[in-house]
Amino acid sequence: MTENVEQSKAVRSKRKPFVQIPNDFLRNPSLSIGAKVLYAILLGYQGTKERAYPGQARLAEELGISEASVRKCLAELKQANLIKVTRRGQGKQNLYQVSRIGD
């Protein structure tokens, strides 16, 4: 798993992608810092597509938190209607549709 994450990081670092997050979102006290950072990471995975499907283990490793903390942040984003989560079945990553703020 770590090898795949390292390969993924290497590919992304060559492209140097970035996401823009409105200041109002960053300053919103009703969302935890973990949820805010996870939102930005999911936007990065989504890119110009309408969905993203990184695994929770990968997200946890990239954020430096536990998978349980990732699930808590995902639930927070879902509660705020910032993401929609579709379960794709056992052994497959969930599909995340990330709402862009201001759209």
N, C-alpha and C positions, 0 to 999 in steps of 0.2 A: 504494500500500500504506500509506504513512504517513497519508494522509487517512482511510482506513478505521480505522486504529488510533486516530487522534484522535477520530473519531466514536464509536468504541466506548468510549473513555475518558470522553467527555462523557456518554454514556448511563449508564455505570456510576457516575460521580460523582454523578449526580442521585439514584440509588437508594441510594447509600452502603452497598453490601453489605460484609459482613465474614465472615471465617471464624475458627473457634476451633481452635487447635492445642494439644494437651496439652503441658505442660512437659517430660514425659519424652521426647517425640518431639524437641522442640527441643534437648534436652541430649544426644541420642544421638550419640556421637562416631563411629559407623560410617557416618553419612551426611554428605555435604558440605553446606556452607551453601547452595550453589546448588541441590542436590536438595531441601533443606528448603523453600526459597522457591518453587521450581517446584511442589512438592506443594501448597503453600498457594494458589498462583495457579490450579492446575488445580481445586482444590476450589471456588474462587470461580467459575470458569467452569461447573463442574458444578452448583452451586447445589443445589436440591432434586431435580434430575433424576438419572438414573443414569449419565449420560455427559457428556463434554465433547469438543469438537472444534476447539480453536483451532489455527491453523497454527503450524508451528515458527518461521516468520519473525516472526509476531506475538509469540510467546513470547520470542524472542530480543530483539526491540525493547523489550518491556516489562521484561525483566530486565536489559537493557543488556549482553548477552553475545552471542557468535556463535551461529549455528545449530548449529555443531559442538559447542559447549559445551552447548546445549540437548539435543542428542541424547545426550551423555554423561550428563547429569543424568537424562534419561528412562530410559536404560539402568540407571542406579543405582536408580531408583525401581522399575523392573520387576524387577530382581534381588532387591530387598527385598520383593517381592510387595505393593507399595503401589499399583501401577497395572497395568492390563491394556491392551495396545495392540492395536487392530485396524486393519489397513491397509485403506483403502476404495477403493484404485485410483489410477491415475495422475491427477494434477491435483486430487485431493481430499485434504482434511485427514484425518489419522488420527483414529480414535475412541479416546478415553481413558476407561476406567472406573476411577475413583479409589476405593480402599478407604478407608473412614473408620476412623480409629484408634479402638479401643475398642468397635467394633460387634461 
